[in-house]
Amino acid sequence: MPAMWHSTFILVMVLLAISRPSLASQARTEESQGTGNATEHTITTLPIVIWKWEEIHFPYLVALWVLVSWLCKLVFQQNPCLTSVIPESGLLICIGWVLGGIIYGADKVQTFRLQPFTFFFYLLPQIVLDAGYSMPNKLFFGNLGAILVYAVIGTCWNAATLGLALWGCWLGGAMGDIDTGLLQLLLFGSLIAAVDPVAVIAVFEEVHVNEVLYILVFGESLLNDGVTVVLFNVFNAFVSLGGAQIDAVEIIKGIISFFVVAVGGSLVGVVFALLITLLTRCTKNIQIIEPGFIFVLGYLSYLTAEMLSLSAILSCTFCGVCCQKYINANMDERSVSTVRYTMKVFANGSETIIFVFLGISAIDPSIWVWNTAFILLTLLFIFVFRFIGVFLLTWILNQYRLVPLDFIDQVVMGYGGLRGAVAYGLVLLLDENTYKEKKLMVSTTFIVVYFTVMLQGITMKPLVTWLKVKRAAVAERTLAEKLQNRTFDHMLVAIEDISGQIGDNYMRDKWNNFEEKWLYWLLMTPFARKSCDPIFNIFHKLNIKDATSYVKEGERRGSLAFVRNESKADVDFNKKFDADFSEMMPYIMTENMGPDHVPVSSIFVPSVCLDMHEQDLKMRESEDFDAHHVLQQHLYKGRKQHRHRYSQKHLEVSKDEHEVQEIFQRTMRSRLESFKSAKMGVAPPKISKHLKKDQPQKMPNGKSTENSKSHAYGDEDVEFSEGDSASGCEAAGSSFPMRAYRGAGIVNPAFMVDSSTVAPSQRAQLRLPWTPSNLRRLAPLRLSTHSNDSFLLADSPATQEGISEPPPPPPPQDGQGRGTHK
Amino acid sequence: MGSTNSTLSKIPNVEELVQETGFTPAHIVRLYDRFEALDKEKTGHLRPQDFGAINRLAINPIGDRIIGAFFSPGQETVDFHSFVRILAHFRPADKKRPKDPSMPEPVNSRTSKLKFAFQLYDQDKDGKISRAELLQVLRSMLEMQVTEEQLESIADRTIQEADLDTDDAISFEEFRKSLEKVNIDHKMSIRFLR
């Protein structure tokens, strides 16, 4: 009930809002006719308040319309079951119809229409910029070949077949008597053939198809602008020239112009991306307007390309695509958030306005010319030729792809060829005198847009669900298959990493090397460079998580003073984490550079894992158990199966990070376990020989070594000396060279430990070399008990013991991640 | 590339490798470069730590198992030949290879790939995947939220579905049978770069 009152109230407000400017504009036109030249009135007395409508009417109307459009969105969001059936864009169009009807009723003429200039210069750029900026780059470039094939060849095919088919029907007389020709029909075909990015975003947003499919349709919708612009201009020029003047030269020029426009547009975008990145490198001191640069330069890239008659959408897209990685690294986190959110606001807002106005503009009898045959044939041909085109092209592409696109995906791709506002904008640009049938084309465009957005939008989700259901029911997989499939995915990822093959793209490999060597140095601030490593980000997040829970615990206890008071900072966190590691906060170091030449920071395994056991408790309560379901839901998704991140409406942190953190924690833990158990299993009573000797060595300079290959750290309990090979461990020489952290000296000059990165916790007391677990051999491991926290350092410089109690008993042999001890 | 030949000459027994694994010399050169990049101390062998230095493996649930698979039982190091041989399992199958019963099974045939996958589970190499081994794998592949009981139920059901001779373990034949519908070639191949 309250929801209904909300909706009605808002509707009334909206009606009032639009009726006022409508009446006012009427009044204005009357007035301007009435007063003629005398716009200034002579005043006889001091007016206290003046009605200033004439001066401000333009910005007022603009603001009011923006408000009204966004209110429309609010109206139907009250009713969630409506939005789940009809896509938002469809609902916006419907509201646009209502509003248009009201205005028309008030004014008898459609005063507000979507003008092409407004659309192309004020509403579209931000959508495209947002699309580029939020584009999942790896996926995009990985499938770029396929995307280009669909965008270029597919669009040309659509345009050509549609134009020719319509021409054939016109010749056959099916359309009656309309004044058009082959070229005009080809032009019409080219502008209506293009898949529209706005519509695709709007509809696919709500239908969660798999990523590859999404990126193919979406990428196609963005990149086909290059083709559309060229075809439009070429055919427009041909129509003006007249049929007789077209010869081979002109056609060749047309083909050349395609390359120039498309490649040129992309280059403009790349240049602007470069500018943005270099700029963000220097804006450390003006962080407050840093985000603004992105928008301004992005918009300029659009305008520059437009000015040079190149493809503006391509320019804007590539600007966003190319700069996102670097500016996200360069800018402060708050600036990055600001940019993201603001882009979403603009993009979403624009999209809303576009669809509302698409609805409003239609309510205008003066623009409608109805020709049943033309319209119906257009609809039919669009549909049919789209499917044929997709199937043909996919069949060709599948010969070359490692993972072919299956039939269902092709159907969805064909069905997802939505047309939208771009077609509408283009058709309005046509000159009425040259194109006698402009009104017919406009009407047809409207019908096509409505059909695709609304009908196809509504039926898309059911179609996808239906197809998938049908497919899944045919072959119910066994548990073993499911598990094994996922294992295979992980296996492949691992083998790719080991063998250094990144995906199956030679170019990508080369590009990564180039990028690391040159671009990082040129485009990113030094700080940003080292945080590029994804693993580092994981550590960073884990550290932050740990730190926050640390603080929470401190607050719970009253203050953080507890940190200083305890001799061993052994707080209750331990209980939540595996008891084995109660005191160990290992800093696991690797070398400066992993084999992949990426600077690697230290790894900080957090000791507090608050989420694990609580969830255990919850799970135990549920009784109904379905093995298939559980397996499906809870298997880790491999790197190849990331959920697609591009969403216009949601900015959540993807669940992948959580998953990755879990896996990482577990791997580290199991490595520690096996190290520990090896340690335990071998020689518990062996007392460190080097304990006292090593510590002072470690303090000043982490680089000091006893032998060329390893650093020896003292351990109170156990140490594997050089000759120790109790369990077949290799000699010390094979342990990782260890770098002391912070207080003991920093080895890697490239990685400067800023306080904002990995904060050494007070409980960091051990350092372990990073060794894989579950191996039959363990490298000798050396532990350091030297805490490098500033508090402890200040208090007791010679604190040798980190493990003040005897090490906990070896973890029970529960088969967790241990296959080494037989 | 001019360096190809010089690198090729550094590798012993290249022809044998090419024959055995089906990689082209260009592939082998690339893998050799990778091997050398991993082998920081230039000993000519890889040890577990060298694999461990690959960061991304730490965020792979079965990363450590895969590393273990490179090392044959009793060996602490991997030389280049073994490295390549293991990787050869992941080559896409040669479609045009004639079935020649006298020749040994090629490394990247369906059976060899399945054997490799089987060995990942079967850590103690007794030819069967026992319940405990299956539990281990499941634990590592499932999110933390899943409780022990659920894990055990899943393991039990999986064995139930696959185990034909009711010995409460999955033998290689049963394993192979349970995966007969899966396109192993697709799922276990990567395109090696030249």
Interface residues (C-beta under 8 A of the other chain):
Chain A: L402 V403 A475 R477 T478 L479 A480 E481 L483 Q484 N485 R486 T487 F488 D489 H490 M491 L492 V493 A494 I495 E496 D497 I498 S499 G500 Q501 D504 Y506 D509 D533 P534 I535 I538 T590 E591 G594 P595 D596 V598 V600 I603 D611 M612 Q615 D616 M619 R620 F625 A627 V630 L631 H634 L635 Y636 G638 R639 E659 V660 E662 I663 F664 R666 T667 M668 S670 R671 K709 G728 E730 S734 S735 F736 P769 W770 T771 P772 S773 N774 L775 R776 R777 A779 G815 Q816 G817 G819 K822
Chain B: L31 R34 A37 L38 K40 E41 R47 P48 Q49 D50 F51 G52 A53 I54 N55 R56 L57 A58 I59 N60 P61 I62 G63 D64 R65 I66 I67 G68 F70 F71 P73 E76 L87 F90 A117 L120 Q123 D124 A132 L135 Q136 V137 L138 R139 S140 M141 L142 E143 M144 Q145 V146 T147 E149 Q150 S153 I154 R157 T158 E161 A162 I170 F175 S178 L179 K181 V182 H186 K187 M188 S189 I190 R191 F192 L193 R194
